[in-house]
Amino acid sequence: MVEILFTVSEEVRAAIAGGRAVVALESTLLAHGLPWPENLEVGRAAEAAVRAEGAVPATVAVLRGALTIGVDGAALERIARGEFVKAGQADLAPAVATGRDAATTVSATAFAAARAGIALFATGGIGGVHRGDTGDVSSDLATLAREPVTVVSAGAKAVLDLPRTVEMLETLGVLVLGYGTSEFPAFYTRSSGIPLEHRVDDPAGAAAVILARRALGDRGGVLIVNPIPAEDALDTGEIREAISAALASAARGGIGGKALTPHLLASVARATGGKSLAANRALVLNNCRIAARIAVALAGV
């Protein structure tokens, strides 16, 4: 008989019970998205950014078989240093059952946040539909459609097929809100050329839409897409060339599945001389700030 472990830190538990603002944070960015020691620095900075806006951060991971919402500082460093497997929502049960360490993706983090009663989740970029005719579609999209969590991101990762990702979000019924934009952002750059039907321009506007969705009885998720700050955005031509080279490298190496996105991001980082890593850090912290402000606005209603 497997003892299912689901742990919420005392700080996060008290904040939720008291109706205070809480923002969930993923751990795959630390374990697989950034190199050491920048990954730990970004993890700490993300939590600090949430706190600076008046909310409580709740970084999520599976620690020795316990699905943990709100890891402590020692665990955060262990995630950044350790050999954590990458876990989507479907991988959580095996990780818990076998007592493994696992870093949570967007889907797993949104699932955990919903179980804990956390309404806001900040990340860099969601997964989506991969380029080509591979049929490779991230479970992030289906989870967003099911779970009553609002995710703030800089769109989907730029290595993906963004038009098809947006179409899939619409098909699944995920409400996509542009934050200060009427276009779906392209992660490293502010514009993809893909128009959005709905936008909000401040935390109060975002909170109003989230509350209206709840009042209508819609339990699906909301994706708020927040463009990278203009001063941190990369050159469109440079990033397009870097992505093309990364895709070609993955094809030559036969790389797919869960290994594909980390491979592509690492290839882009090398091609841009590390500029993509700096942009990734900037957009993550910007999303943390915006998510925290929206969480505070929701808590104050």
Helices and strands as residue ranges (DSSP letters): E 5-8, H 10-17, E 22-25, H 28-28, I 29-33, H 38-52, E 56-63, E 66-69, H 73-81, E 85-87, G 89-91, H 92-97, E 102-104, H 106-116, E 120-122, H 139-146, E 150-153, H 162-172, E 175-179, E 199-200, H 203-215, E 222-225, G 230-232, H 236-253, G 257-259, H 260-271, H 275-299
